[in-house]
Amino acid sequence: MPTTVFDDELLQAQFQRALMAETAEGNDHGEFTEVSSRIGTAGLDRWHDEWRAAGVRATSDAEHALVDGSRDRARSAFMRAATAFRTAAVMLLGAPVDERVVAANLDQTDAFRRGAELLPTLAEVVAIPYESTTLPGYWFAPAEHRPTPGPVVVLTGGYDGTAEELYAFTGAAAVARGYRVLAFDGPGQGAALLQQGLVVRPDWEAVVGPVLDWVCARPDVDAQHVALIGLSLGAHLAPRAASAEHRLAACAADCGAYDLRASAIERIPGPLVAGLDPANRVRAWLLTRILDVLARKPTAGWALRRGQLVHGASSPIEYLRSLAPYTLEGHAEHIACPMFVNNAEDDDIGASAPQLVAALTVPHEFATFTRAEGAGDHCEVGNRAVYLDKLFAWLDPIMQ
């Protein structure tokens, strides 16, 4: 278990998430613990400033390492800087977007790309055609990569994740196991949200379709062996995409909710739920007032502020109302590829994962990761290796 630095559960979870990047050279445990200890209870501005300073220091370390001719040290420091910049921004997500968040995203992207250039494996910056614009992403492949067709995993992330972070969560492990990997920011995610203003949409098949068009057109891709792996919110979006996009050989859903609106309603006192209906004017007024007050609380209101930004909603209550189409009911039964579904023992976000499993009509595996394994938190950040071992033990035979 990582060191407990924060009494606040959300800040501790974000600290633990930053430590997870160690799986891909994205942190230094001692440094990040020291950064967090300086924040204490000082607030979210201090959170941003300390993590940003850590990113600047790591960038300087990387540049000095390059001067010294040490590519390995430089790569590790750039990856550490990328994690620090992303962590600096995450707690300030909200609408209207804070310019510090936009700046941190640019810094994260720059640091990650400079680090990726130094990887011993192939790493390409890519732009995927999507409607009238493009989606940013990265193409990774093993060092022994050849332009002959091979299996691919496509990584799609969550509410506050980025394509760069997906490399640490899953991408590095997939490349090490011989897969080609595409990590991308879809609408509402990372640079697509913060640099392009694209907000999330429920019909993720409309996003994954163009992504697969791009992937399957590559000469180094075996189009019969493409898997989609969704993380956090992506674990809701990936099954939704798989329900309509039948080119997928496999799909994995890591700790996502079956029905986002239902999950939100569970957190609203019963009499106030009626306020989600604008026609119920009294309850709607009361719920609006309560949500507006809650959204101003530093950590208790963070999910509301973040959701409002990601969904392009005008207010916290409009964000909750926008969740209505985010359900796998009526979709999960149309998934045609094998599924790996999991949740984690102490994670209420993934509590509804068994509903997805119950609706499936295809071969599937379900796993619950536990506190005893050190993997009981959202997306198994305390022991990501346990998840990755189980995921690829399931996926490898399908993709051979």
N, C-alpha and C positions, 0 to 999 in steps of 0.2 A: 504494500500500500504506500502511496506517496505521502510525504510530509503534510500534515494538516496545518495550513497557514492561516486560513480564513474561517471565522465562525459562520459567515454568510455562506449558505450552501451553493448559491449560484457562482459566487466568486471562486470558491474552492473548486467547483466543477470546471470552470474555465482555466484555472491554474493547472488542474490535472490534465485537461485537454492539451495545454501547451507542452506539458511533460511528455505526452504520448508521442510527440513528433520525434522523440529520441530514436524511434524505430527507423527513421530515415535521416539521421544526422541533424534533426531540426531543433535540438535544444541541448543545453547543458544543465543538468539537474541542479547543481550547486548554484550556478548563476541565476537560474530562474527562481529558485527558492529565495535567494537573497533579494531579487527584484520584488517579489511578492511581499516579503517581510517589510520592505520599506513602504508599501502601500497601506497595509493595515486597514484601518477604518477611515482613511482620509477622504474617500469618495472617488467618484468615477473620473473626474478630471485628473486626479493624481494617478489613478489606474492607467489612463492613457499616457500621461507624461512619463511615468517610470518605464512602461513597456516600450514606448517610442525611443527613450534614451538607450534602452538595452539594444534595440534594433540598430541605432546609430553606432553604438560601440562595436557591435558584431560586424557591421559593414566595414568599419575602420580596420578591425582585426583581419577581415578577409582581404582587404586591399593591401595591407602590410604583408600578409602571407604571400600574395601574388608577387610583390616586389622581391620577396625572399626566395621565390621559385617553388613554393610549396603549394601545389594545386590541391592536395588533399585537405590541408588546413584551411585553405581559402574556400573550398567547396563547403566544408562543414560550417564555417563561420557565416557564409552567405545564407545557407539553409536555416541557421539559427536566427539570423536577422529577419528572414521571411516570417518565421514563426512569431517573433517578437512584434513585428509590425502588424501582423494579423490580429494578434491578441490585444494590441493597443486599441484597435478599432472596434472590437466586437461589442464591448459594453456601451459604446456610444451610438450603436445602430438605432435609428428612429427617424420619424418623419416630422419636419423636413430634414433631409439628410445633412449631417454635420460635415463641414468641409474638412475637418480633421480625419473623418472616416474615409473620404475620397482620397486624401493625400496618403493616408496609411496604406490604402489598397494599392496605390501606385508604387509606393516604396516596397511593399511586400512583393509585388509582381517583379519589380526590377531586381530585387535581391534574389528571388527564386530563380529567375532566368539566368542571372550571372552564375549562380551555383549549379544550375542544370547544365550549363555549357561545360562544366568541369567533371560531370559524371563519366564514369568509365563505360556507361551504356549510352545508347542513342536517346537523345531528347530533342524534339523539334517543337517550336512554337507554331501553332496552327490556327487557322480561322475557318470555321465551318459555315458554309452558306445557310442562312436561315431567313425565310421571308425576304424582307428588303434590306437585310443587314447580314452580319456574321456573328457567330458565337466564338468566344476565345477558348483556346484549349491547348493541350500538350499531347504529343505522341511520343511514347516511350517504347523502346524495344531492347532486347538483350544485347550484350556486347557482341555475341556471335551472330547477330542478325544478318539475314540474307534476304534478298528481294524475292524469296519464294513464299508461297502462301502459308500462313500460320494462324493459330487461334488468337482471339482478341478478347480482352475484357474492356468494357466501356463503363466508366465510373461517373455516377451522377450524385450530387451532394444535397445539402440541406439548406435550411433557412439562412444560416449565418456562415456557411462554409464557403470555401473557394476551391477552384481547380487545383491551385497549388497545394492546399492542405490535403486534397484527395491523394496526392502522391504519397504523403506520409502515412495516411490511414490505410491505404490498400495498394496503391500503385507500385511502390518499391518492392513489396512482397510479391506482387504478380510478375514483375519483370524478372526478379530473382528466380522465379519458377518457370521462366521461359516464355511467358506471354508477351504479346504486344499489348499496349495499354493506351487508351484514349481517356484523358480526364478533361472535362469541359465545364464551363459555367453556362447554365441555362438561364432563361428568364427568371429574374428574382434572385439570382445568385452571383456573388463575387463581382467581377468586373462587368458582367452583363448588366447587373443592377446599378452598380455605383458609377460606372463610366459611360454606360449607354442608356440607362434609364428604363431597361426592360423589366417589367414586373412579372411575377409568377403567374402561371395558368394551370388549371386543373387537368386539361387534356394533354398530358405529357407525351402521348403518342405523337402529337403534332410537333414536338421538339425532337424526340428520339428518331422519328422517321427521317428527317433531313440529316441527322447525325449518322444513321446507318447508311443512308445513301452515300455519304462521304467516305465512311469506313469501308464499305463493301466495294467501292470503286478503286481502292488501293491495290496494286499488284501483289503486295506482300501480305494480303489478308485472305484467309480461308473463310469465305462468306457463310459457309455452313457451320462454322464454329465461332460465333460471336455471342458473348454473354454480357448481360447488363447487371451491374451491382449498384444498388441504391443505399445511401447512407443517411440516417436520420430522416428528415423530410423526404429525402430521395428514396427511402424505403417504402414510402407511400406512393411516390411518383413512378418509381420503376415498375411495380406491378400494374399500375394503371396503364403505363406504356405497353407492357407485355400483353395486356388484354386485347390490344388492337394491332400491335406490331408483331407479326408472326414470323419474322426472319430470325428471331432470337433462338439460340440453342439452349439457353439457360438464363435464369434470373434469380438474383438474391436480394432480400429485403432485410436490412440490418436495423432493427429497432424503430420501425415506423408505425404510425397510427393507422388503423383501418378506416376510421371516419373522423376527420379533424373537427368537424362541427360538434359531433357527439362528445369528443374528448373535451372540447371547450365548455360545453354545457355542464359537464360533470363538475366544473369548478365554480359554477354560478349557483347561488342559493336558489332553491326551487321556485319560490314565488316570483323571482326576478327574471326567470327564463323567458317568460311571456314578453318581456321587453325587447327581445330580438325581433319581434313582429312590429314593424312601424305603425301598424293599425292600432295597436294597444298603446295609445298615446301616453297614458299615465305611467305605466310600467316602463315604456321606452324612455321616457324623460328621466325616471329614477335610475334606470340602469345606465343610461348615458352619463349622468352625474357621477355615479359610483366608479365607472370605468375611467372617466377623465381624471378623477382624483387618484385612482390606483396607478394610472399610467405615469403620473408624475413622481411616483416613488422610485428611488434609484435602482434597486434590484427587483423589488416585487412587481414593478411595472415594466420591466425590461421586455418581457415576451410580447406585451401589447404594443410597445413602441416599435419593436423589431417587426412584428407582424404587419403593422400599419405601413411601414416602409416597403416591405417585400411585396405586399399585395396592392400597393398603390391606393390605399384606402384613405378617406378624408378624416377619419376619426377612429378611435378604438372600437366603438360599437359597429361601425361600418366594416372594420376588419373582421370582427366576429361574424357578421352577416355574410361576408364574402366567402366564408368557409363552407357554405352549404353544398357546393358541387364537389368538394374534396372528400369523396367517399368511394370505397371500393365495392360497395353494394351494387350489384348489377353489372360489375366489371370483372371481379375476380374469377368467376366461373368461366370466363372466355379466355383465360390464359391458357396457352397451348404448349408451353415449354416447361420443363422441370423447374421447381422452385426450391430455394433454400430460404427459410424464414427463421428469424430468431428474435428474442428479446433478452433483457437482462433483469436480474432479480430485483434490483433496487430502482428500476427505471419505470416511472409511471407512463412515460411517453409510449413505450412499447407494450403496455399492458393489454392492448387490444389486438396484438399480433395473432393470438389464437383464433380470432374471428376470420382473419385472412386464411389461415390454415384450414379452417372448417369449410370455407367456401371453395377451396381448390378442387378441381377435378383431374389434376395431373399428378404424376409422381412428385413427391416433395419430401423434404426433411425439415424438422422443426427442432430448435435447440433453445434452451434458456441458460444463459451464462450466469454464474453465481458469484456471490460475495466471497465465498471460500476460495474461488479461483483468482480473486483479485479483479474479476471482470464483471462485477454486478452493476456497474454504472452504465449510463447511456452510451451506446456504441462501444462498450467494453474498453473505455480509455485507460483504465487501470492496468489492463493486461491484454493489449490488443493481439499479441501473438497467439493467445489461446483461440480467439475468434478466427484468425487467419489460418491457423492449422486446420481447424474443423471445416472452414469454408472450402479450402482448396482440396482437402481430402474428399469432399463431396463433388467438387467441380471438375477436378482433373480427369476422372474416368469419362465424364460426359464430353469433354473437349478434346479427347484423344482421337 
